[in-house]
Amino acid sequence: MYIYIANIENTISYEHFKYLLSIVSHKTKERIIQFRFLEDAKRTLFGEVMLRAIVIKHYGTSNDQIEIATGPYGKPYIKNLPIQFNISHSGKWVMCAVSNNTVGADIEQIKKIDISQIIHYFNQKEYEYILSQVPELRLETFYKIWTLKESYIKWLGAGLSISLKSFYFSFDNLKITINDDAARSKKPYFMQYLIDGHIISICCSVDNFPFNITEVNINEIQISR
């Protein structure tokens, strides 16, 4: 598995921005040029650029062989290549996880919010677990569980058809366990990373998570058209 992140606050020249636009899909390019704010354009652009950079570097293919499509619930995949990926963004970071196995990923910036207004989306056991933490850790614990839920739903590829209350997470030191009411043939594995006030959760069918995440400078990426 490969996990790349890029900072959208990094300055990018107009020329390099145009160059990166030329290497993404036509559908993505159309989305990007419709954004009103540069930050939104960067998030979408950087995500697909990192995906293409990972696939080309680690899977020995060329950019013109990478064709992105979407499944019945909107989860994207690459046609004709046995590669799974997931892209997520929050705050100033965009991340992309790529694996030979089914993968789901989510990143969230830890921001002060009133968790009492959102906690009803959680399973009762998770709610009790959050409240059991000392007040200083409750917000971070909330985001840890929230990103785990998002990564699991993305791993399933079933969109919002699954209730967030239908499954819950339990924790034993560093071990994360998914408890799902549905009878699934195999349970996935989970890993979490903390970077610059953001929490990243990865869900994958196999336990092959990297020890570190690779931060890339988008200005240094060069991909043949």
Backbone torsions as a table, in degrees:
resi	resn	phi	psi	omega
1	MET	NA	144.7	177.7
2	TYR	-127.6	133.1	179.2
3	ILE	-126.7	117.7	178.4
4	TYR	-111.9	146.5	171.8
5	ILE	-132.5	150.7	178.0
6	ALA	-139.0	145.6	-177.7
7	ASN	-96.1	119.6	-177.9
8	ILE	-75.3	-9.7	178.5
9	GLU	-80.3	-11.3	175.9
10	ASN	-65.7	135.9	179.7
11	THR	-69.2	137.9	177.3
12	ILE	-131.6	134.1	-177.7
13	SER	-71.9	158.4	178.4
14	TYR	-61.6	-38.7	-179.1
15	GLU	-64.9	-43.0	-179.2
16	HIS	-71.4	-34.3	176.7
17	PHE	-60.7	-45.3	178.5
18	LYS	-64.1	-38.5	178.4
19	TYR	-62.2	-46.0	179.9
20	LEU	-64.2	-35.7	175.7
21	LEU	-59.9	-32.3	-176.0
22	SER	-74.3	-13.2	-176.0
23	ILE	-107.0	-7.3	177.8
24	VAL	-90.7	173.1	-178.0
25	SER	-67.8	157.7	179.3
26	HIS	-61.7	-38.7	179.8
27	LYS	-62.3	-43.6	179.0
28	THR	-66.6	-41.0	179.1
29	LYS	-60.1	-41.8	179.0
30	GLU	-63.7	-39.0	177.4
31	ARG	-63.9	-43.6	-174.8
32	ILE	-63.4	-44.3	-175.4
33	ILE	-71.5	-10.7	178.2
34	GLN	-91.8	-10.3	179.6
35	PHE	-68.9	143.1	177.7
36	ARG	-83.1	-30.3	-174.2
37	PHE	-112.5	138.6	-178.0
38	LEU	-60.5	-36.3	-178.6
39	GLU	-60.4	-40.8	178.7
40	ASP	-66.7	-39.6	177.7
41	ALA	-62.8	-41.6	179.7
42	LYS	-63.6	-42.5	-178.6
43	ARG	-58.4	-47.7	-179.5
44	THR	-68.3	-43.5	-178.8
45	LEU	-65.2	-49.7	-176.3
46	PHE	-62.6	-37.3	-179.6
47	GLY	-60.0	-49.6	-178.7
48	GLU	-72.6	-33.8	177.9
49	VAL	-62.2	-44.2	178.0
50	MET	-62.8	-41.9	177.5
51	LEU	-56.3	-49.8	-178.6
52	ARG	-64.5	-38.8	179.1
53	ALA	-63.4	-41.6	179.2
54	ILE	-64.8	-48.1	-176.5
55	VAL	-63.6	-42.6	180.0
56	ILE	-65.7	-44.9	-175.8
57	LYS	-71.5	-42.3	-170.3
58	HIS	-102.7	-14.0	-177.1
59	TYR	-120.6	8.0	171.0
60	GLY	61.1	40.8	177.3
61	THR	-120.7	177.1	179.6
62	SER	-111.2	163.1	-175.3
63	ASN	-62.7	-36.8	-177.7
64	ASP	-72.7	-8.9	176.8
65	GLN	-91.2	-6.8	-177.4
66	ILE	-92.6	104.9	179.1
67	GLU	-117.4	117.3	-175.4
68	ILE	-94.9	131.3	176.7
69	ALA	-129.6	175.9	179.0
70	THR	-125.3	145.6	178.9
71	GLY	-81.0	-177.2	-175.8
72	PRO	-62.5	-24.7	179.2
73	TYR	-106.0	14.3	175.1
74	GLY	90.9	0.8	179.5
75	LYS	-76.6	126.8	-178.1
76	PRO	-76.8	153.0	175.8
77	TYR	-151.4	167.0	179.7
78	ILE	-101.8	123.9	-180.0
79	LYS	-66.1	141.0	171.0
80	ASN	64.2	13.6	175.8
81	LEU	-131.7	134.0	-178.4
82	PRO	-79.6	57.5	-175.2
83	ILE	-129.0	136.3	176.6
84	GLN	-113.1	147.8	179.4
85	PHE	-150.1	164.3	174.4
86	ASN	-150.8	138.0	-179.5
87	ILE	-120.5	139.3	179.2
88	SER	-147.5	156.2	178.2
89	HIS	-148.4	151.9	176.1
90	SER	-164.2	141.8	-179.3
91	GLY	57.8	-128.3	-177.5
92	LYS	-96.2	3.9	-175.5
93	TRP	-112.6	142.2	170.4
94	VAL	-121.4	136.1	-179.5
95	MET	-129.2	154.0	178.0
96	CYS	-140.5	126.3	177.0
97	ALA	-113.5	131.1	-178.4
98	VAL	-128.8	136.3	-177.5
99	SER	-150.1	160.6	171.3
100	ASN	-76.0	-9.9	-177.1
101	ASN	-120.5	165.4	-179.3
102	THR	-58.3	132.4	-175.3
103	VAL	-139.6	145.6	173.2
104	GLY	-132.4	143.8	-175.6
105	ALA	-144.3	147.6	175.5
106	ASP	-149.8	142.8	175.1
107	ILE	-128.9	139.2	178.7
108	GLU	-140.3	136.3	173.4
109	GLN	-76.9	134.1	179.2
110	ILE	-78.4	104.1	-179.4
111	LYS	-119.4	149.1	178.8
112	LYS	-68.7	120.4	177.9
113	ILE	-139.8	164.9	175.2
114	ASP	-88.4	95.3	-174.2
115	ILE	-66.3	-17.6	178.6
116	SER	-65.6	-21.8	179.6
117	GLN	-82.9	-13.0	-175.2
118	ILE	-118.8	-19.3	-171.5
119	ILE	-60.5	-20.5	-178.5
120	HIS	-67.8	-12.7	175.2
121	TYR	-76.6	-15.0	-174.2
122	PHE	-90.3	160.9	172.1
123	ASN	-69.2	149.7	-177.6
124	GLN	-56.5	-38.0	-179.6
125	LYS	-65.2	-36.8	177.7
126	GLU	-69.5	-39.9	177.8
127	TYR	-59.0	-45.2	179.4
128	GLU	-66.2	-36.5	179.6
129	TYR	-65.7	-41.9	178.5
130	ILE	-61.9	-44.7	-179.0
131	LEU	-68.4	-21.2	179.5
132	SER	-76.1	-14.0	179.7
133	GLN	-78.5	156.1	174.0
134	VAL	-64.0	149.6	-174.8
135	PRO	-50.7	-34.3	-177.5
136	GLU	-68.2	-20.1	-176.6
137	LEU	-105.8	-4.6	-174.1
138	ARG	-66.3	-40.6	-178.3
139	LEU	-65.4	-45.7	178.0
140	GLU	-63.3	-40.3	178.4
141	THR	-63.0	-39.4	176.7
142	PHE	-57.7	-48.3	-178.4
143	TYR	-67.9	-33.1	176.9
144	LYS	-61.5	-45.3	-179.5
145	ILE	-71.1	-40.2	-179.2
146	TRP	-60.2	-45.9	-179.5
147	THR	-69.2	-33.0	175.1
148	LEU	-62.5	-43.5	178.7
149	LYS	-61.9	-45.4	179.6
150	GLU	-62.1	-43.3	-178.8
151	SER	-65.3	-37.3	179.7
152	TYR	-67.2	-44.1	178.8
153	ILE	-63.1	-39.5	177.6
154	LYS	-67.5	-36.2	176.5
155	TRP	-62.5	-41.9	178.3
156	LEU	-67.4	-30.2	179.5
157	GLY	70.7	25.3	-176.3
158	ALA	-107.9	7.7	176.8
159	GLY	61.7	-147.5	-176.7
160	LEU	-85.6	14.2	178.5
161	SER	-73.8	-9.8	-179.1
162	ILE	-105.8	130.1	178.2
163	SER	-73.0	136.4	178.3
164	LEU	-65.9	-19.1	179.4
165	LYS	-86.9	-11.2	-175.4
166	SER	-76.2	-6.9	177.5
167	PHE	-146.7	159.6	179.0
168	TYR	-149.0	162.5	-178.9
169	PHE	-109.7	143.5	172.6
170	SER	-124.7	155.0	-172.0
171	PHE	-130.5	132.7	175.9
172	ASP	-132.2	96.3	-171.2
173	ASN	57.7	-115.3	-178.7
174	LEU	-95.0	-1.6	-178.4
175	LYS	-86.1	130.9	178.5
176	ILE	-111.3	125.9	-177.8
177	THR	-120.5	132.9	176.0
178	ILE	-94.2	132.9	176.9
179	ASN	-118.9	107.8	-173.9
180	ASP	-119.4	132.3	178.7
181	ASP	-65.4	-28.9	-178.7
182	ALA	-72.8	143.1	179.7
183	ALA	-84.8	93.1	-179.6
184	ARG	-100.9	146.0	-174.7
185	SER	-66.3	-29.2	-177.7
186	LYS	-149.1	138.4	176.3
187	LYS	-93.2	144.0	-178.9
188	PRO	-84.6	176.9	176.2
189	TYR	-108.9	159.0	-177.0
190	PHE	-133.1	149.4	173.7
191	MET	-143.7	145.1	177.9
192	GLN	-127.8	146.5	178.4
193	TYR	-131.2	146.5	175.5
194	LEU	-117.8	122.3	-179.1
195	ILE	-140.6	119.9	170.6
196	ASP	50.9	47.7	178.9
197	GLY	74.3	17.7	177.4
198	HIS	-125.1	146.0	175.9
199	ILE	-110.6	131.8	177.1
200	ILE	-114.7	130.0	174.6
201	SER	-119.6	133.4	178.6
202	ILE	-121.4	133.6	176.6
203	CYS	-119.4	128.7	-176.7
204	CYS	-146.0	154.8	-179.1
205	SER	-69.5	-23.7	179.2
206	VAL	-126.8	157.8	-177.3
207	ASP	-93.5	76.4	-179.6
208	ASN	-131.5	42.8	-176.4
209	PHE	-72.9	142.1	175.8
210	PRO	-72.0	151.9	178.8
211	PHE	-69.2	-37.2	-179.3
212	ASN	-125.2	156.5	173.4
213	ILE	-95.3	143.5	-178.6
214	THR	-92.2	116.0	174.5
215	GLU	-88.3	128.2	-177.5
216	VAL	-115.4	147.0	172.0
217	ASN	-93.4	113.1	-173.8
218	ILE	-60.8	-24.4	179.8
219	ASN	-70.5	-18.1	-177.6
220	GLU	-94.6	-3.6	-178.9
221	ILE	-80.3	125.5	176.6
222	GLN	-128.8	121.4	-179.1
223	ILE	-128.7	131.6	178.6
224	SER	-68.4	137.2	-179.4
225	ARG	-69.4	NA	NA
